[in-house]
């Protein structure tokens, strides 16, 4: 895992639109936030990172009582928190309704294990709404999804009446951090910097895909985004390594 600098004492539970590399060109009135919990937060963060219109993402803990809980404390199930993802998005490009659609596809909302939240698991399926409009859209989205399934959705729609606490270094952009050279090329060396970077958000989403998807999406990403030569080189090496491994596996079969 990529070695980040230690977390600072700055309160990082909230996004900072004015400091984001990507959101500085987006008028603040178009930036919105949403919070979702769907099983573990690594895969859910990556799923949202791939969405056009999502500016940045952060993994963290939501719904509990303890202030600034650690991953270990959350996993022990005594704080009332669950793993969650906060999403900042440009409402001109994507709607809250569409984010809910991504949420349903990113995990299994019918998993009965989520009903044991607080007893035998700290994982749950939940949409934490920030206002009445989000609550209404989340509920309508749940009904639409339920009509397509023959199993009951166990997802809870809950008011976000507690603070979202940012997760530790190693849980931010998990798939991206596994690619050391790409991280080095981005010159991002702290938790807050990884959370604030739109490029990190998008690359993490791509690297969370299956092999074939990574090759295709990463190739298109390099063609459509301006990144440093070092980042192009590092991403190019990932593509070549994956292609080589794919060919070797095909020969074995």
MISENU-935028 format. One record per residue: x, y, z of N, C-alpha, C in turn; residue in one letter; residue number from 1. Coordinates in pm, whole numbers, plus 50000, padded with zeros to 5 digits. Layout:
   n_c1   n_c2   n_c3  ca_c1  ca_c2  ca_c3   c_c1   c_c2   c_c3  type  seq
      X      Y      Z      X      Y      Z      X      Y      Z     A  NUM
...
***
This chain:
   n_c1   n_c2   n_c3  ca_c1  ca_c2  ca_c3   c_c1   c_c2   c_c3  type  seq
  50084  49880  50000  50000  50000  50000  50088  50125  50000     X    1
  50045  50226  49926  50121  50351  49916  50134  50417  50052     X    2
  50252  50471  50081  50279  50534  50210  50242  50681  50205     X    3
  50135  50717  50276  50093  50856  50286  50157  50921  50407     X    4
  50159  51052  50406  50201  51124  50525  50094  51106  50633     X    5
  50130  51123  50758  50031  51109  50866  49919  51210  50849     X    6
  49800  51176  50902  49687  51269  50898  49720  51392  50981     X    7
  49674  51507  50932  49696  51630  51007  49588  51645  51112     X    8
  49600  51747  51196  49499  51771  51298  49383  51852  51245     X    9
  49391  51889  51116  49283  51965  51056  49157  51881  51051     X   10
  49043  51942  51077  48916  51870  51069  48887  51838  50924     X   11
  48897  51710  50890  48880  51670  50750  48749  51598  50727     X   12
  48652  51618  50814  48525  51550  50799  48439  51612  50689     X   13
  48477  51731  50643  48400  51797  50539  48487  51824  50418     X   14
  48425  51818  50299  48495  51856  50177  48524  52005  50180     X   15
  48626  52045  50109  48659  52187  50097  48651  52226  49950     X   16
  48536  52269  49902  48521  52301  49761  48625  52399  49709     X   17
  48663  52497  49790  48755  52599  49743  48896  52547  49725     X   18
  48929  52431  49786  49064  52379  49778  49077  52266  49676     X   19
  48966  52218  49626  48971  52105  49534  49034  52144  49401     X   20
  49120  52056  49349  49185  52082  49221  49084  52089  49107     X   21
  48973  52018  49122  48878  52009  49012  48759  52102  49029     X   22
  48723  52131  49154  48600  52206  49175  48620  52358  49176     X   23
  48745  52404  49162  48769  52547  49162  48703  52615  49043     X   24
  48681  52542  48935  48619  52600  48816  48468  52578  48815     X   25
  48414  52510  48915  48272  52485  48923  48209  52580  49025     X   26
  48114  52664  48984  48047  52753  49081  47991  52674  49197     X   27
  48008  52725  49318  47967  52652  49437  47819  52615  49438     X   28
  47736  52696  49371  47593  52667  49374  47557  52539  49297     X   29
  47651  52487  49218  47626  52364  49143  47685  52241  49211     X   30
  47759  52260  49320  47821  52148  49391  47729  52098  49502     X   31
  47702  51969  49502  47617  51907  49604  47688  51787  49665     X   32
  47639  51743  49782  47697  51629  49850  47592  51521  49874     X   33
  47638  51398  49883  47551  51285  49912  47632  51183  49990     X   34
  47565  51104  50074  47633  51002  50154  47560  50869  50139     X   35
  47636  50764  50108  47580  50631  50089  47662  50528  50166     X   36
  47598  50421  50208  47666  50307  50270  47616  50181  50203     X   37
  47709  50103  50147  47671  49979  50080  47780  49877  50095     X   38
  47773  49796  50201  47875  49696  50232  48007  49770  50262     X   39
  48122  49722  50212  48249  49789  50238  48263  49915  50155     X   40
  48343  50012  50205  48349  50140  50134  48449  50145  50019     X   41
  48542  50049  50009  48639  50054  49899  48571  50045  49763     X   42
  48489  49942  49745  48423  49922  49617  48321  50029  49585     X   43
  48252  50075  49688  48150  50178  49666  48214  50310  49625     X   44
  48327  50345  49687  48396  50468  49648  48441  50459  49503     X   45
  48495  50345  49463  48540  50329  49325  48424  50340  49227     X   46
  48310  50281  49262  48194  50286  49173  48150  50429  49148     X   47
  48144  50511  49252  48105  50651  49234  48214  50730  49162     X   48
  48339  50693  49184  48448  50764  49118  48444  50755  48967     X   49
  48385  50648  48916  48377  50628  48770  48266  50709  48705     X   50
  48182  50771  48784  48064  50839  48731  48098  50980  48682     X   51
  48059  51011  48561  48078  51145  48506  47993  51244  48587     X   52
  48053  51350  48633  47982  51448  48714  48019  51439  48861     X   53
  48075  51326  48904  48125  51315  49041  48261  51383  49047     X   54
  48274  51479  49136  48395  51560  49145  48498  51496  49236     X   55
  48453  51447  49351  48545  51379  49442  48467  51292  49539     X   56
  48541  51202  49603  48482  51106  49696  48570  51093  49819     X   57
  48510  51044  49928  48585  51015  50049  48521  50897  50120     X   58
  48603  50809  50172  48552  50701  50256  48553  50747  50401     X   59
  48459  50694  50479  48455  50733  50619  48351  50657  50696     X   60
  48311  50713  50809  48220  50645  50901  48102  50736  50933     X   61
  47983  50676  50936  47863  50756  50950  47760  50685  51038     X   62
  47678  50763  51106  47564  50709  51177  47583  50674  51323     X   63
  47704  50692  51375  47730  50651  51512  47737  50765  51611     X   64
  47782  50733  51730  47784  50831  51839  47925  50875  51878     X   65
  48024  50787  51861  48161  50821  51902  48222  50922  51807     X   66
  48289  51023  51860  48352  51125  51776  48485  51074  51723     X   67
  48506  51087  51593  48628  51046  51525  48667  50901  51556     X   68
  48581  50806  51522  48611  50665  51549  48721  50613  51455     X   69
  48791  50511  51498  48890  50445  51414  48824  50328  51341     X   70
  48892  50278  51239  48840  50163  51165  48822  50044  51259     X   71
  48917  50023  51347  48910  49912  51442  48787  49925  51533     X   72
  48762  50045  51581  48647  50067  51669  48515  50044  51596     X   73
  48509  50088  51470  48388  50069  51390  48365  49919  51365     X   74
  48473  49849  51331  48460  49706  51304  48416  49627  51426     X   75
  48452  49674  51544  48412  49606  51667  48262  49621  51693     X   76
  48199  49715  51623  48054  49728  51627  47996  49795  51749     X   77
  48080  49869  51823  48029  49930  51946  48000  50079  51932     X   78
  48028  50137  51816  48012  50282  51801  47884  50321  51728     X   79
  47821  50225  51660  47701  50255  51582  47729  50308  51443     X   80
  47858  50316  51405  47894  50366  51273  47893  50254  51170     X   81
  47882  50293  51046  47900  50201  50935  47997  50262  50836     X   82
  48059  50179  50754  48145  50230  50648  48057  50302  50546     X   83
  48098  50422  50507  48018  50502  50414  48107  50580  50319     X   84
  48046  50634  50217  48117  50715  50117  48045  50847  50100     X   85
  48122  50955  50108  48066  51088  50079  48106  51125  49936     X   86
  48009  51176  49863  48028  51210  49722  47999  51357  49700     X   87
  48090  51427  49634  48060  51562  49588  48039  51555  49437     X   88
  47929  51616  49391  47898  51606  49249  47848  51739  49193     X   89
  47861  51751  49062  47814  51868  48989  47672  51837  48941     X   90
  47573  51904  49000  47433  51870  48969  47393  51904  48827     X   91
  47477  51978  48755  47448  52005  48614  47477  51883  48528     X   92
  47566  51794  48578  47607  51677  48501  47541  51548  48546     X   93
  47509  51540  48673  47445  51419  48724  47349  51456  48836     X   94
  47240  51386  48843  47138  51414  48944  47154  51322  49065     X   95
  47091  51360  49173  47090  51274  49292  47020  51142  49260     X   96
  46917  51148  49181  46845  51028  49138  46939  50931  49067     X   97
  47024  50983  48980  47118  50897  48908  47223  50838  49001     X   98
  47264  50915  49102  47358  50861  49201  47295  50745  49277     X   99
  47167  50756  49307  47097  50646  49373  47097  50522  49284     X  100
  47080  50541  49154  47083  50429  49061  47220  50360  49063     X  101
  47326  50439  49069  47462  50383  49079  47476  50303  49208     X  102
  47422  50357  49316  47428  50293  49446  47367  50154  49443     X  103
  47248  50140  49383  47181  50010  49378  47263  49907  49302     X  104
  47330  49951  49198  47407  49859  49114  47543  49824  49174     X  105
  47591  49905  49267  47725  49888  49322  47732  49784  49433     X  106
  47617  49740  49484  47616  49639  49590  47483  49564  49586     X  107
  47470  49464  49672  47344  49387  49677  47257  49442  49790     X  108
  47157  49522  49758  47073  49582  49862  46975  49484  49926     X  109
  46974  49358  49878  46885  49257  49935  46959  49163  50030     X  110
  47087  49187  50052  47168  49101  50139  47115  49104  50282     X  111
  47063  48991  50329  47001  48986  50462  47103  49005  50575     X  112
  47230  48988  50544  47332  49007  50647  47330  49151  50700     X  113
  47287  49244  50616  47280  49384  50660  47179  49402  50773     X  114
  47084  49311  50784  46985  49320  50892  47049  49295  51028     X  115
  47169  49238  51027  47241  49211  51151  47333  49325  51190     X  116
  47315  49440  51126  47398  49557  51159  47389  49587  51309     X  117
  47506  49605  51370  47510  49635  51512  47513  49512  51600     X  118
  47493  49395  51537  47495  49270  51614  47616  49186  51573     X  119
  47619  49146  51445  47731  49065  51397  47807  49129  51283     X  120
  47766  49248  51241  47837  49318  51134  47825  49469  51150     X  121
  47928  49540  51103  47922  49687  51102  47884  49737  50963     X  122
  47866  49645  50869  47825  49682  50735  47673  49695  50727     X  123
  47629  49787  50646  47487  49800  50622  47463  49863  50486     X  124
  47339  49860  50442  47300  49929  50320  47211  50045  50361     X  125
  47256  50166  50332  47181  50284  50376  47208  50404  50286     X  126
  47105  50486  50273  47119  50616  50207  47096  50721  50315     X  127
  47196  50805  50339  47185  50909  50441  47147  51041  50371     X  128
  47022  51082  50386  46978  51202  50316  47006  51329  50397     X  129
  47032  51438  50324  47070  51564  50387  46956  51665  50390     X  130
  46851  51640  50314  46737  51731  50311  46614  51655  50264     X  131
  46501  51719  50266  46375  51654  50231  46372  51609  50086     X  132
  46431  51686  49997  46431  51648  49856  46511  51521  49834     X  133
  46626  51509  49901  46704  51386  49890  46626  51267  49946     X  134
  46558  51288  50058  46479  51178  50117  46373  51130  50018     X  135
  46305  51225  49957  46198  51191  49863  46254  51115  49742     X  136
  46364  51163  49686  46421  51098  49569  46477  50961  49603     X  137
  46538  50948  49721  46592  50818  49763  46479  50716  49779     X  138
  46369  50758  49840  46255  50668  49860  46194  50626  49727     X  139
  46179  50720  49637  46124  50688  49505  46217  50595  49429     X  140
  46345  50618  49442  46443  50532  49376  46439  50391  49431     X  141
  46423  50379  49562  46413  50247  49626  46290  50171  49576     X  142
  46179  50241  49562  46056  50178  49514  46074  50128  49371     X  143
  46137  50210  49286  46161  50170  49147  46249  50047  49141     X  144
  46353  50044  49224  46443  49929  49225  46372  49805  49277     X  145
  46292  49819  49382  46222  49705  49440  46128  49641  49339     X  146
  46067  49719  49253  45974  49666  49153  46043  49576  49052     X  147
  46176  49587  49042  46252  49507  48946  46308  49379  49009     X  148
  46294  49366  49141  46353  49253  49213  46246  49162  49272     X  149
  46283  49037  49293  46191  48944  49360  46234  48914  49503     X  150
  46331  48991  49551  46373  48982  49691  46361  49119  49756     X  151
  46333  49119  49885  46310  49247  49954  46439  49325  49973     X  152
  46436  49453  49939  46548  49542  49964  46551  49576  50113     X  153
  46670  49565  50173  46683  49591  50318  46748  49727  50345     X  154
  46771  49803  50241  46835  49934  50254  46751  50029  50340     X  155
  46817  50098  50432  46752  50197  50517  46775  50337  50458     X  156
  46674  50420  50464  46687  50561  50422  46680  50644  50550     X  157
  46793  50707  50584  46811  50765  50716  46855  50911  50706     X  158
  46806  50993  50794  46849  51134  50798  46995  51140  50845     X  159
  47073  51222  50778  47212  51240  50818  47215  51339  50934     X  160
  47189  51288  51053  47184  51375  51170  47307  51361  51258     X  161
  47411  51294  51206  47538  51284  51276  47650  51317  51180     X  162
  47768  51340  51232  47880  51384  51150  47939  51269  51069     X  163
  47985  51298  50949  48059  51202  50867  48207  51220  50901     X  164
  48269  51112  50949  48410  51119  50987  48496  51051  50880     X  165
  48598  51124  50833  48686  51073  50730  48760  50950  50777     X  166
  48772  50850  50688  48845  50729  50719  48995  50752  50719     X  167
  49069  50653  50767  49214  50664  50776  49280  50664  50638     X  168
  49409  50697  50637  49486  50708  50513  49466  50590  50419     X  169
  49485  50470  50473  49489  50351  50388  49354  50316  50326     X  170
  49246  50380  50371  49114  50350  50318  49068  50450  50212     X  171
  49147  50554  50187  49112  50650  50083  49172  50605  49950     X  172
  49089  50600  49846  49136  50562  49711  49217  50432  49717     X  173
  49155  50331  49773  49222  50204  49800  49287  50143  49676     X  174
  49216  50139  49565  49269  50075  49445  49382  50156  49383     X  175
  49372  50286  49391  49478  50372  49340  49605  50355  49423     X  176
  49590  50347  49554  49707  50336  49641  49786  50208  49618     X  177
  49723  50108  49557  49794  49984  49525  49892  50003  49410     X  178
  49877  50114  49336  49967  50146  49224  50063  50256  49268     X  179
  50175  50216  49324  50269  50309  49386  50319  50415  49288     X  180
  50355  50376  49168  50413  50471  49074  50312  50576  49030     X  181
  50187  50536  49016  50084  50634  48979  50067  50735  49092     X  182
  50065  50687  49215  50052  50777  49330  50169  50875  49336     X  183
  50289  50824  49315  50407  50910  49315  50396  51018  49207     X  184
  50347  50980  49091  50338  51074  48979  50238  51185  49005     X  185
  50139  51159  49090  50037  51259  49120  50081  51358  49227     X  186
  50191  51327  49296  50245  51415  49401  50144  51446  49510     X  187
  50064  51347  49543  49965  51362  49650  50013  51280  49768     X  188
  50042  51348  49880  50108  51278  49990  50034  51289  50122     X  189
  49907  51319  50120  49831  51323  50245  49689  51276  50219     X  190
  49620  51240  50325  49482  51194  50313  49394  51300  50248     X  191
  49404  51423  50295  49321  51531  50242  49349  51552  50094     X  192
  49476  51546  50053  49508  51565  49912  49448  51455  49826     X  193
  49452  51332  49872  49390  51223  49797  49240  51242  49785     X  194
  49177  51288  49892  49033  51310  49891  48996  51425  49798     X  195
  49077  51530  49797  49045  51650  49721  49071  51637  49571     X  196
  49153  51541  49531  49194  51531  49390  49090  51461  49303     X  197
  49046  51530  49199  48953  51470  49103  49022  51361  49021     X  198
  49149  51382  48987  49223  51282  48910  49236  51153  48991     X  199
  49266  51166  49120  49275  51047  49206  49140  50976  49214     X  200
  49033  51054  49221  48897  50998  49225  48869  50913  49101     X  201
  48901  50967  48984  48873  50898  48859  48962  50775  48840     X  202
  49090  50788  48870  49182  50675  48853  49148  50562  48950     X  203
  49109  50597  49071  49070  50493  49167  48949  50416  49116     X  204
  48854  50488  49056  48737  50421  49001  48774  50324  48891     X  205
  48864  50366  48803  48906  50281  48692  48981  50158  48743     X  206
  49073  50179  48837  49156  50069  48886  49077  49971  48972     X  207
  48954  50006  49006  48867  49915  49080  48789  49821  48989     X  208
  48808  49833  48858  48738  49748  48762  48810  49614  48744     X  209
  48745  49523  48668  48813  49400  48628  48919  49435  48524     X  210
  49009  49339  48496  49125  49364  48410  49086  49426  48276     X  211
  48991  49365  48206  48953  49417  48075  48901  49559  48082     X  212
  48824  49587  48185  48771  49721  48203  48879  49823  48232     X  213
  48978  49783  48311  49089  49874  48343  49162  49915  48217     X  214
  49195  49817  48133  49269  49846  48010  49192  49944  47922     X  215
  49064  49918  47899  48984  50003  47811  48963  50142  47871     X  216
  48921  50148  47997  48890  50276  48059  49014  50361  48082     X  217
  49124  50297  48120  49247  50373  48145  49302  50429  48014     X  218
  49291  50352  47908  49334  50401  47776  49253  50524  47735     X  219
  49121  50518  47751  49035  50632  47717  49061  50751  47809     X  220
  49089  50723  47936  49116  50830  48031  49240  50908  47989     X  221
  49345  50840  47951  49469  50907  47910  49450  50988  47783     X  222
  49358  50946  47699  49331  51019  47575  49247  51143  47597     X  223
  49168  51145  47704  49072  51253  47725  49107  51348  47840     X  224
  49211  51317  47919  49246  51401  48033  49391  51449  48024     X  225
  49412  51568  48073  49547  51623  48078  49613  51582  48209     X  226
  49715  51498  48198  49791  51455  48315  49939  51471  48284     X  227
  50021  51463  48386  50165  51481  48367  50225  51365  48288     X  228
  50342  51387  48232  50410  51281  48158  50439  51161  48248     X  229
  50472  51190  48376  50500  51082  48470  50376  50995  48494     X  230
  50260  51062  48504  50136  50986  48524  50101  50905  48400     X  231
  50122  50962  48281  50097  50889  48157  50185  50765  48150     X  232
  50312  50782  48188  50405  50671  48184  50364  50561  48282     X  233
  50330  50601  48404  50292  50505  48507  50165  50430  48468     X  234
  50067  50503  48413  49943  50438  48370  49967  50348  48249     X  235
  50055  50393  48160  50090  50312  48044  50152  50180  48084     X  236
  50233  50182  48189  50296  50059  48238  50192  49963  48294     X  237
  50090  50018  48360  49982  49933  48412  49910  49864  48297     X  238
  49880  49941  48192  49810  49885  48076  49893  49773  48012     X  239
  50021  49797  47993  50107  49696  47931  50120  49572  48017     X  240
  50134  49590  48147  50145  49475  48238  50018  49391  48234     X  241
  49903  49457  48234  49777  49384  48232  49758  49310  48099     X  242
  49796  49373  47990  49785  49308  47859  49876  49186  47852     X  243
  49998  49201  47905  50094  49092  47904  50043  48974  47987     X  244
  49991  49005  48105  49939  48899  48191  49817  48832  48129     X  245
  49735  48912  48061  49615  48859  47996  49654  48762  47885     X  246
  49756  48798  47810  49803  48713  47701  49864  48584  47754     X  247
  49940  48594  47862  50002  48477  47922  49897  48380  47975     X  248
  49794  48436  48039  49686  48352  48091  49610  48284  47979     X  249
  49594  48354  47866  49522  48298  47751  49601  48181  47693     X  250
  49733  48192  47691  49818  48086  47637  49813  47961  47726     X  251
  49804  47985  47857  49798  47872  47950  49668  47794  47932     X  252
  49559  47869  47912  49429  47806  47893  49424  47730  47759     X  253
***
